[in-house]
Amino acid sequence: MSEIFCVTQLLYNRNIHYKQMKLWVFNVIVFQAVAVLTATYPVGHMPYGWLTELRAVYPAFDKNNPSNKLANSGTVVTKSDIKRFTFVCLALSITLCFVVFWAPHISERILVDIIGVDHAFAELCVIPLRIFSFFPIPVTIRAHLTGWLMTLKKTFVLAPSSVLRIIVLITSLIVLPYMGVHGATLGVGSLLAGFLGESTMVAIAACYVYRKQVR
């Protein structure tokens, strides 16, 4: 009986040790993912963050805006001009993203020389930074259409977009691990999915307002 007790106790202790090891490994992975995400977000946000301000372009050049000095001087900025300007900004942002994040060793040098991380850690940030290259598209769509809706005073239709963004974000965090996506890549990928969901809802809302105007 004593031998059975000893074997049982040994197996029990090994099981506890194994569980502790799994918990320790999990904590290390989570800490590393948070650290990578913390380092990559400010770098990845730089090439596209300014695109959010495009939402102010439509209201600034609205002919009904009393602060629009161009309207009083007879100079007219058309919707086509604003669309061309928005497209140029989008193209500039995407080009900057792909040059910085996809060209070999550029993103690593930024992280090492500016952020101050070591080279091994910088290599872990490469894939999350490359995912940031696709953020300019949904951000530009959202900003451009939001500005247009602001001139029409129809921003109430944007309310569901924020809710959808959170829903898509949480869903992505649950679903993507089953597809083999983990760590900081999971975090950035979920953020991108949330932005895509939000911009899609904004586009649907803008189409709804446009159809009502046409009628």
KAVEN-V147728 format. One record per pair of residues at least 12 apart in sequence whose C-alpha atoms are under 10 Angstrom apart, sorted by the first residue. I is the first residue (numbers start at 1). J is the second residue. If there is no record, write none. Layout:
I/J + I/J
This chain:
29/182 + 29/183 + 29/184 + 30/182 + 30/183 + 30/184 + 31/183 + 32/121 + 32/124 + 32/183 + 32/184 + 33/124 + 33/125 + 33/182 + 33/183 + 33/184 + 33/185 + 33/186 + 33/187 + 34/183 + 34/184 + 34/187 + 35/121 + 35/125 + 35/183 + 35/184 + 36/121 + 36/122 + 36/123 + 36/124 + 36/125 + 36/126 + 36/128 + 36/129 + 36/183 + 36/184 + 36/185 + 36/187 + 37/124 + 37/125 + 37/128 + 37/129 + 37/183 + 37/184 + 37/185 + 37/186 + 37/187 + 37/188 + 38/125 + 38/184 + 39/111 + 39/115 + 39/116 + 39/117 + 39/121 + 39/122 + 39/125 + 39/129 + 40/107 + 40/111 + 40/115 + 40/122 + 40/124 + 40/125 + 40/126 + 40/127 + 40/128 + 40/129 + 40/132 + 40/184 + 40/188 + 41/125 + 41/128 + 41/129 + 41/132 + 41/188 + 42/115 + 43/100 + 43/101 + 43/107 + 43/110 + 43/111 + 43/114 + 43/115 + 43/129 + 43/132 + 44/97 + 44/100 + 44/101 + 44/107 + 44/125 + 44/128 + 44/129 + 44/130 + 44/131 + 44/132 + 44/133 + 44/135 + 44/188 + 45/97 + 45/129 + 45/132 + 45/133 + 45/135 + 45/136 + 46/93 + 46/96 + 46/97 + 46/132 + 47/92 + 47/93 + 47/94 + 47/95 + 47/96 + 47/97 + 47/98 + 47/100 + 47/132 + 47/133 + 47/135 + 47/136 + 48/89 + 48/90 + 48/92 + 48/93 + 48/94 + 48/96 + 48/97 + 48/132 + 48/133 + 48/134 + 48/135 + 48/136 + 48/137 + 48/139 + 48/140 + 49/93 + 49/135 + 49/136 + 49/139 + 49/140 + 50/89 + 50/93 + 50/136 + 50/139 + 50/140 + 51/86 + 51/89 + 51/90 + 51/93 + 51/136 + 51/137 + 51/139 + 51/140 + 51/141 + 51/142 + 51/143 + 51/144 + 52/136 + 52/139 + 52/140 + 52/141 + 52/142 + 52/143 + 52/144 + 52/146 + 52/147 + 53/139 + 53/140 + 53/143 + 53/144 + 53/147 + 54/82 + 54/85 + 54/86 + 54/89 + 54/139 + 54/140 + 54/141 + 54/142 + 54/143 + 54/144 + 54/145 + 54/146 + 54/147 + 55/86 + 55/140 + 55/141 + 55/142 + 55/143 + 55/144 + 55/145 + 55/146 + 55/147 + 55/148 + 55/149 + 55/150 + 56/143 + 56/144 + 56/146 + 56/147 + 56/148 + 56/150 + 56/151 + 57/82 + 57/83 + 57/85 + 57/86 + 57/143 + 57/144 + 57/147 + 57/148 + 57/151 + 58/77 + 58/78 + 58/79 + 58/82 + 58/83 + 58/143 + 58/144 + 58/145 + 58/146 + 58/147 + 58/148 + 58/149 + 58/150 + 58/151 + 58/152 + 59/146 + 59/147 + 59/148 + 59/149 + 59/150 + 59/151 + 59/152 + 60/77 + 60/147 + 60/151 + 61/76 + 61/77 + 61/78 + 61/79 + 61/82 + 61/151 + 62/76 + 62/77 + 62/78 + 62/79 + 62/148 + 62/150 + 62/151 + 62/152 + 63/76 + 63/77 + 63/78 + 63/151 + 64/151 + 65/151 + 79/148 + 82/144 + 83/144 + 86/140 + 86/141 + 86/143 + 86/144 + 87/140 + 87/141 + 87/144 + 89/136 + 89/140 + 90/136 + 90/137 + 90/139 + 90/140 + 90/141 + 91/136 + 91/137 + 92/136 + 93/133 + 93/134 + 93/135 + 93/136 + 93/137 + 93/140 + 94/132 + 94/133 + 94/134 + 94/135 + 94/136 + 94/137 + 95/133 + 96/133 + 97/129 + 97/130 + 97/131 + 97/132 + 97/133 + 97/134 + 97/135 + 97/136 + 98/129 + 98/130 + 98/132 + 98/133 + 98/134 + 99/133 + 100/129 + 100/130 + 100/133 + 101/125 + 101/126 + 101/127 + 101/128 + 101/129 + 101/130 + 101/131 + 101/132 + 101/133 + 102/126 + 102/127 + 102/129 + 102/130 + 102/131 + 102/133 + 104/126 + 105/122 + 105/123 + 105/126 + 106/126 + 107/122 + 107/123 + 107/125 + 107/126 + 107/129 + 107/130 + 108/120 + 108/121 + 108/122 + 108/123 + 108/124 + 108/125 + 108/126 + 108/129 + 109/122 + 110/122 + 111/123 + 111/125 + 111/126 + 124/183 + 124/184 + 124/185 + 125/184 + 125/185 + 126/185 + 127/184 + 127/185 + 127/188 + 128/183 + 128/184 + 128/185 + 128/186 + 128/187 + 128/188 + 128/189 + 129/184 + 129/185 + 129/188 + 130/185 + 130/188 + 131/185 + 131/188 + 131/189 + 131/191 + 131/192 + 132/188 + 132/189 + 132/191 + 132/192 + 133/192 + 134/192 + 134/196 + 135/188 + 135/191 + 135/192 + 135/193 + 135/195 + 135/196 + 136/192 + 136/195 + 137/195 + 137/196 + 137/199 + 138/192 + 138/193 + 138/194 + 138/195 + 138/196 + 138/197 + 138/198 + 138/199 + 138/200 + 138/202 + 138/203 + 139/192 + 139/195 + 139/196 + 139/198 + 139/199 + 140/199 + 141/196 + 141/198 + 141/199 + 141/200 + 141/202 + 141/203 + 142/158 + 142/161 + 142/195 + 142/196 + 142/198 + 142/199 + 142/200 + 142/201 + 142/202 + 142/203 + 142/206 + 143/199 + 143/202 + 144/202 + 144/203 + 145/158 + 145/199 + 145/202 + 145/203 + 145/205 + 145/206 + 145/207 + 146/158 + 146/199 + 146/202 + 146/203 + 146/205 + 146/206 + 148/206 + 149/202 + 149/205 + 149/206 + 149/209 + 149/210 + 152/209 + 154/205 + 154/206 + 154/209 + 155/202 + 155/205 + 155/206 + 156/205 + 157/201 + 157/202 + 157/204 + 157/205 + 157/206 + 157/208 + 157/209 + 158/198 + 158/199 + 158/201 + 158/202 + 158/203 + 158/204 + 158/205 + 158/206 + 159/201 + 159/202 + 159/205 + 160/198 + 160/201 + 160/202 + 160/205 + 161/194 + 161/195 + 161/197 + 161/198 + 161/199 + 161/200 + 161/201 + 161/202 + 161/203 + 161/204 + 161/205 + 162/194 + 162/195 + 162/197 + 162/198 + 162/199 + 162/201 + 162/202 + 163/194 + 163/197 + 163/198 + 163/201 + 164/194 + 164/195 + 164/196 + 164/197 + 164/198 + 164/199 + 164/200 + 164/201 + 165/190 + 165/191 + 165/192 + 165/193 + 165/194 + 165/195 + 165/196 + 165/197 + 165/198 + 165/199 + 165/200 + 165/201 + 166/190 + 166/191 + 166/193 + 166/194 + 166/195 + 166/197 + 166/198 + 167/193 + 167/194 + 167/197 + 167/198 + 168/190 + 168/191 + 168/192 + 168/193 + 168/194 + 168/195 + 168/196 + 168/197 + 168/198 + 169/187 + 169/188 + 169/189 + 169/190 + 169/191 + 169/192 + 169/193 + 169/194 + 169/195 + 169/196 + 169/197 + 169/198 + 170/190 + 170/191 + 170/193 + 170/194 + 171/190 + 171/193 + 171/194 + 172/186 + 172/187 + 172/189 + 172/190 + 172/191 + 172/192 + 172/193 + 172/194 + 173/186 + 173/187 + 173/188 + 173/189 + 173/190 + 173/191 + 173/193 + 174/186 + 174/190 + 175/190 + 176/189 + 176/190
